[in-house]
Amino acid sequence: MAPPIDSPAAAVPNDSKAGDNNDHLVQSADPEHPANLIPSLCAKFWTLGWVTGTGGGASIRDDDLVYIAPSGVQKELMKADDIYVLSLAAQAKSLDRRSRVYLRSPPRYKPSQCTPLFLAAFTKRGAGCCIHTHSHWAVLVTLILETETHGAPSAGGNGNSREFRINNIEQIKGFGRGFGQTGNLGYHDTLRIPVIENTAHEEDLTEFLEESMDKYPDTYAVLVRRHGVYVWGETVHKAKTQCESLDYLFQLAVEMKRLDLPWITDIEPVKPTSTR
């Protein structure tokens, strides 16, 4: 999933009649088809408290086609028929980034304001999946970082409100080393996640998210202050794994803050004495 973004838009069958809604794009018995997988994932995310109150969402790229959860839908009740589909190549050629022509639109709901942020992950990172959650652990971490800028940093954070950092935690191994690189981070590596400020309209976050991608070329996520987090990966599996790992680390960081434990530590690596 997710070959080059300039794949031909001929992914839409030639026999689709002009003026129809291309409903065939979301009709499949395969549970791994993006139109089925997005509702399934969002239902799971709802049980974790990540997408309550219609917030949050997910998008999957399959070659040139991008499948996107709509706005205003109860995520645990979403169906394949609720999914939007657009052409990534066609959108890349558009002069107006806010004007999007969808190959397939559901009979109800509205396009997600997350759409341009999802597209940024696909175009700038070649991602195959992007997940947006309103996890309260993500929000709390941004609040902790925000609070620390008003005085001397405590042992719980790093004194930089625009960056979450943590190291020497096993779950860090759940993250890749960066775009175009092989392998995952190690136990002693420092995970860095940029933080951007929230805006009144979600679409307006796009330029700030893209700036963070440029500043942090190896990141797989961007935190949004008092809002949530965007996480992406080369595949659905990697995006989901990294989103779960990150939420674990956010929760751990909040608990560490309560105990006045540092997120960044200097621990000397332990080397085995045996070669077995």
HUJO-V402080 format. One record per residue. RES is the residue in one letter. OMEGA is omega in whole degrees, -180 to 180 (none if undefined). Layout:
res = [RES:RES]
omega = [OMEGA:OMEGA]
This chain:
res = [M:A:P:P:I:D:S:P:A:A:A:V:P:N:D:S:K:A:G:D:N:N:D:H:L:V:Q:S:A:D:P:E:H:P:A:N:L:I:P:S:L:C:A:K:F:W:T:L:G:W:V:T:G:T:G:G:G:A:S:I:R:D:D:D:L:V:Y:I:A:P:S:G:V:Q:K:E:L:M:K:A:D:D:I:Y:V:L:S:L:A:A:Q:A:K:S:L:D:R:R:S:R:V:Y:L:R:S:P:P:R:Y:K:P:S:Q:C:T:P:L:F:L:A:A:F:T:K:R:G:A:G:C:C:I:H:T:H:S:H:W:A:V:L:V:T:L:I:L:E:T:E:T:H:G:A:P:S:A:G:G:N:G:N:S:R:E:F:R:I:N:N:I:E:Q:I:K:G:F:G:R:G:F:G:Q:T:G:N:L:G:Y:H:D:T:L:R:I:P:V:I:E:N:T:A:H:E:E:D:L:T:E:F:L:E:E:S:M:D:K:Y:P:D:T:Y:A:V:L:V:R:R:H:G:V:Y:V:W:G:E:T:V:H:K:A:K:T:Q:C:E:S:L:D:Y:L:F:Q:L:A:V:E:M:K:R:L:D:L:P:W:I:T:D:I:E:P:V:K:P:T:S:T:R]
omega = [175:168:-176:-175:180:175:-176:179:178:173:174:-177:-179:-177:177:-175:178:177:178:-174:179:-179:179:-179:-179:-178:-180:176:-179:-180:179:176:-176:-179:176:-175:-180:177:-180:179:-177:176:177:-180:179:-180:179:-179:-177:-172:-180:177:-179:-180:179:180:-179:177:180:177:176:-172:-178:-176:178:180:-172:174:-178:174:172:-179:172:-168:180:-179:-176:177:179:-179:-179:-171:172:176:174:177:-179:-180:180:180:-180:-179:-178:178:-180:-175:180:179:-176:177:-178:176:-179:178:178:-179:178:-178:-179:177:-180:174:176:-172:-178:178:174:-178:178:179:-179:-175:-176:-177:-179:-177:175:-179:175:-177:176:179:173:-180:-179:176:177:180:-179:179:179:178:177:179:179:-178:-175:-180:-178:179:178:-180:177:180:-175:-175:-176:177:179:-174:-176:180:173:180:176:178:177:175:-173:-174:176:179:180:-176:175:-179:178:-178:178:180:179:177:-179:174:179:-179:-176:-180:177:176:179:179:179:179:175:-179:179:177:-178:179:-171:179:-177:176:-170:-176:180:176:179:177:178:177:179:-178:-180:-174:-178:-177:175:-177:173:176:175:-175:177:-175:-177:-176:171:-179:-180:179:-179:179:176:-179:-178:179:-180:180:-179:178:178:180:-179:180:175:-178:177:179:179:-179:179:179:177:178:179:-179:-179:177:-177:174:179:-178:178:-178:179:180:178:-179:-179:-180:-179:178:-178:none]
